[in-house]
Amino acid sequence: MPDLTIEEMTEQDKTSPSPYLNIRSYGWVEFRNDQVVISTCKMRVYKFPFDIQSCNISFKSIMHSDEEIKLFYNKNNSEITEWSRESMRTQYEWLFVSMTVTSKTVNHFGFNQTMIVYTINMKRRSVLYIANFLLPILFFLCLDFASLLMSDTGGEKVGFKITILLAVTVMQLILNDILPSSSDNIPLIAVYCIGTFALMLLSLLETILVIYLIDKDASQDNEKEKTKCLIEGPEEKLTNLQTCYIGGISIVM
């Protein structure tokens, strides 16, 4: 059998090869072997979860040149796409979009070899990410804005804002587990989370500043009242007592 291999394959298929051959009278030998291929694919997650990924599966010989082994393929991309879509039984997180095939010549061992490259285009299902991630963060931001209507005199407002801020932090940790660390650019969804976190942090700092100014103003008013009571003379105290005499009833404070 020809020594064909897949360039992107990371693990060897452990299933036993098919022992059956189809030999024609005119010399045509047909061999079919189904394999489970685990391959590598570079992810571009800048538009996550609305991204479209393209993964290659490249077939070539290991030791033989293109003069010894000639590889043929179906050049009709539409037919390959339809055949692949009909062969798929289930599609989970990824939706199959299309498949294209190209041929190129490589020189890895000092001689030319023909390589057939199948490019699989896939689209991520984004509905669950919108419902479970994007919308909750938006709701947290709306709750943070709604907390501006709460009173600044108590400490409940600060505690409420800190709780929302911690919830967004948990969502960022979940996002860190979802996104691959090999991405070159910062995804838009990460910018969205960072922007939301920054707005909530500024809102929390503004609330703390307002509460600090209110408490400082109240303490200054109390100091003024105490100072006013200390500098009052005997005549002013007598006048204050006379103002409390109503209807022949004397009120002594």
C-alpha positions as CSV (number, residue, x, y, z in Angstrom):
1,M,0.0,0.0,0.0
2,P,1.2,3.6,-0.7
3,D,2.7,5.3,2.3
4,L,0.2,8.1,2.6
5,T,0.1,10.3,5.7
6,I,-1.7,13.3,7.0
7,E,0.5,16.2,7.9
8,E,-1.6,17.7,10.6
9,M,-2.3,14.4,12.4
10,T,-1.1,14.4,16.1
11,E,-2.2,10.9,17.1
12,Q,-1.9,7.7,15.2
13,D,-5.2,6.0,14.4
14,K,-5.5,2.9,16.7
15,T,-8.1,1.1,14.7
16,S,-6.9,-1.8,12.6
17,P,-6.9,-1.2,8.8
18,S,-9.5,-2.7,6.6
19,P,-8.3,-6.1,5.1
20,Y,-10.5,-5.9,2.0
21,L,-9.4,-4.9,-1.5
22,N,-11.4,-4.4,-4.7
23,I,-9.3,-5.6,-7.7
24,R,-10.7,-4.9,-11.2
25,S,-9.9,-6.9,-14.3
26,Y,-8.2,-3.9,-16.0
27,G,-5.7,-3.6,-13.1
28,W,-7.5,-1.0,-10.9
29,V,-7.1,-1.8,-7.2
30,E,-9.4,0.0,-4.8
31,F,-8.7,0.2,-1.1
32,R,-10.9,2.0,1.4
33,N,-10.0,2.6,5.0
34,D,-12.0,4.7,7.5
35,Q,-9.9,6.5,10.1
36,V,-10.5,8.7,13.1
37,V,-8.1,11.6,12.7
38,I,-7.0,13.9,15.5
39,S,-5.3,16.9,14.0
40,T,-4.1,20.4,14.9
41,C,-5.8,23.6,13.7
42,K,-4.8,27.2,14.5
43,M,-7.8,29.0,16.0
44,R,-8.6,32.6,15.2
45,V,-10.9,33.7,18.0
46,Y,-10.9,37.5,17.5
47,K,-14.7,37.4,16.7
48,F,-15.6,34.8,19.2
49,P,-18.3,33.5,19.4
50,F,-19.2,34.6,15.9
51,D,-16.0,33.2,14.4
52,I,-15.5,31.0,11.3
53,Q,-12.5,28.6,11.4
54,S,-10.6,27.0,8.5
55,C,-8.7,23.7,9.2
56,N,-6.5,21.9,6.7
57,I,-6.1,18.2,6.2
58,S,-3.0,17.6,3.9
59,F,-2.3,14.2,2.3
60,K,1.1,13.3,0.9
61,S,3.6,10.4,0.6
62,I,6.3,10.0,3.2
63,M,9.2,8.7,1.0
64,H,8.1,8.8,-2.6
65,S,8.4,11.6,-5.1
66,D,5.7,12.9,-7.4
67,E,7.3,10.9,-10.2
68,E,6.7,7.6,-8.3
69,I,3.3,8.4,-6.9
70,K,0.7,10.6,-8.5
71,L,-2.2,11.8,-6.4
72,F,-5.5,12.5,-8.0
73,Y,-8.5,14.3,-6.5
74,N,-11.9,15.6,-7.3
75,K,-11.6,19.3,-8.3
76,N,-15.3,20.0,-7.9
77,N,-15.6,21.9,-4.6
78,S,-19.4,22.0,-4.7
79,E,-19.7,18.3,-5.1
80,I,-17.2,17.6,-2.3
81,T,-19.1,20.0,0.0
82,E,-22.4,18.3,-0.7
83,W,-21.0,14.8,-0.3
84,S,-19.4,15.8,3.1
85,R,-22.6,17.4,4.3
86,E,-24.6,14.3,3.5
87,S,-22.0,12.1,5.3
88,M,-22.2,14.0,8.5
89,R,-24.6,12.5,11.0
90,T,-24.5,15.1,13.9
91,Q,-23.1,18.6,14.3
92,Y,-22.6,19.9,17.8
93,E,-20.7,23.1,18.6
94,W,-19.5,23.6,15.0
95,L,-21.6,23.9,11.8
96,F,-20.0,22.6,8.6
97,V,-20.0,25.4,6.0
98,S,-17.9,24.2,3.0
99,M,-14.9,22.2,1.9
100,T,-12.4,23.1,-0.8
101,V,-9.5,21.1,-2.2
102,T,-6.2,22.3,-3.7
103,S,-2.9,20.7,-4.8
104,K,0.6,22.0,-4.3
105,T,4.2,20.7,-4.7
106,V,6.5,20.6,-1.6
107,N,10.2,19.8,-1.3
108,H,11.0,18.3,2.1
109,F,13.5,15.6,1.4
110,G,15.4,16.9,-1.6
111,F,12.7,15.9,-4.1
112,N,9.3,17.2,-5.1
113,Q,6.2,15.7,-3.7
114,T,2.5,16.3,-4.5
115,M,0.4,17.4,-1.5
116,I,-3.4,17.5,-1.6
117,V,-4.9,19.9,0.9
118,Y,-8.5,19.7,2.0
119,T,-9.7,22.9,3.7
120,I,-12.7,22.6,6.0
121,N,-14.6,25.8,6.8
122,M,-16.7,25.7,10.1
123,K,-18.9,28.1,11.9
124,R,-19.4,28.2,15.6
125,R,-22.9,28.0,17.1
126,S,-23.2,31.3,19.0
127,V,-26.7,31.1,20.4
128,L,-25.7,29.4,23.7
129,Y,-22.8,31.9,24.2
130,I,-25.1,34.8,23.7
131,A,-27.7,33.5,26.2
132,N,-25.3,32.2,28.8
133,F,-22.5,34.8,28.7
134,L,-23.1,38.0,26.7
135,L,-26.6,38.8,28.0
136,P,-25.9,38.1,31.7
137,I,-23.0,40.5,31.6
138,L,-25.3,43.1,30.0
139,F,-27.9,42.5,32.7
140,F,-25.2,43.0,35.4
141,L,-24.3,46.3,33.8
142,C,-28.0,47.4,33.8
143,L,-28.3,46.5,37.5
144,D,-25.2,48.5,38.2
145,F,-26.7,51.5,36.5
146,A,-30.0,51.0,38.3
147,S,-28.2,51.1,41.6
148,L,-27.6,54.8,41.1
149,L,-31.2,55.3,42.2
150,M,-30.4,53.9,45.6
151,S,-29.7,56.1,48.6
152,D,-26.1,57.0,49.3
153,T,-26.6,57.3,53.1
154,G,-26.3,53.6,53.9
155,G,-23.8,51.0,53.0
156,E,-26.1,48.7,51.1
157,K,-25.3,50.4,47.8
158,V,-21.6,49.7,48.1
159,G,-22.2,46.1,49.0
160,F,-24.6,45.7,46.1
161,K,-22.1,47.1,43.6
162,I,-19.3,44.9,45.0
163,T,-21.4,41.8,44.6
164,I,-22.1,42.7,40.9
165,L,-18.4,43.4,40.3
166,L,-17.5,39.9,41.7
167,A,-20.1,38.3,39.5
168,V,-18.5,39.8,36.4
169,T,-15.1,38.6,37.7
170,V,-16.4,35.1,37.8
171,M,-17.7,35.4,34.2
172,Q,-14.2,36.6,33.1
173,L,-12.7,33.4,34.7
174,I,-15.1,31.3,32.8
175,L,-14.2,33.1,29.6
176,N,-10.5,32.5,30.3
177,D,-11.2,28.7,30.4
178,I,-13.2,28.9,27.1
179,L,-10.8,30.9,25.0
180,P,-7.5,29.3,23.8
181,S,-4.3,30.9,25.1
182,S,-2.6,30.7,21.7
183,S,-4.6,33.6,20.3
184,D,-2.4,36.5,19.0
185,N,-5.1,39.3,19.3
186,I,-7.4,40.1,22.2
187,P,-10.9,38.8,21.3
188,L,-13.7,41.3,21.1
189,I,-15.6,39.5,23.8
190,A,-12.6,40.1,26.2
191,V,-12.7,43.8,25.3
192,Y,-16.4,43.7,26.0
193,C,-15.9,42.2,29.5
194,I,-13.0,44.5,30.3
195,G,-15.0,47.6,29.3
196,T,-18.0,46.4,31.4
197,F,-15.7,45.7,34.4
198,A,-14.1,49.2,34.1
199,L,-17.5,50.9,34.0
200,M,-18.7,49.1,37.1
201,L,-15.4,49.9,38.9
202,L,-15.7,53.6,38.1
203,S,-19.3,53.5,39.3
204,L,-18.2,51.9,42.6
205,L,-15.4,54.5,43.1
206,E,-18.0,57.2,42.4
207,T,-20.3,55.8,45.0
208,I,-17.5,55.6,47.6
209,L,-16.5,59.2,46.9
210,V,-20.1,60.4,47.3
211,I,-20.6,58.6,50.6
212,Y,-17.3,60.0,51.8
213,L,-18.3,63.5,50.9
214,I,-21.7,63.1,52.6
215,D,-20.2,61.8,55.8
216,K,-17.6,64.6,55.8
217,D,-20.3,67.2,55.3
218,A,-22.4,65.8,58.1
219,S,-19.4,65.7,60.5
220,Q,-18.6,69.3,59.7
221,D,-22.3,70.3,60.5
222,N,-22.1,68.5,63.8
223,E,-18.9,70.3,64.7
224,K,-20.5,73.6,63.8
225,E,-23.5,72.9,66.1
226,K,-21.2,71.9,69.0
227,T,-19.1,75.1,68.5
228,K,-22.2,77.2,68.4
229,C,-23.5,75.8,71.7
230,L,-20.1,76.4,73.4
231,I,-19.9,80.1,72.4
232,E,-23.5,81.0,73.4
233,G,-23.7,83.5,76.3
234,P,-26.1,83.5,79.3
235,E,-28.4,86.0,77.7
236,E,-28.8,83.9,74.5
237,K,-29.5,80.8,76.7
238,L,-32.2,82.8,78.6
239,T,-33.7,83.8,75.3
240,N,-33.8,80.3,74.1
241,L,-35.5,79.2,77.3
242,Q,-38.2,82.0,76.9
243,T,-39.0,80.8,73.4
244,C,-39.9,77.4,74.9
245,Y,-42.6,79.0,77.2
246,I,-45.9,78.2,75.5
247,G,-49.4,78.6,77.0
248,G,-48.0,78.9,80.5
249,I,-46.1,75.6,80.2
250,S,-42.4,75.8,80.6
251,I,-40.3,73.3,78.8
252,V,-36.9,72.8,80.3
253,M,-34.3,71.1,78.1
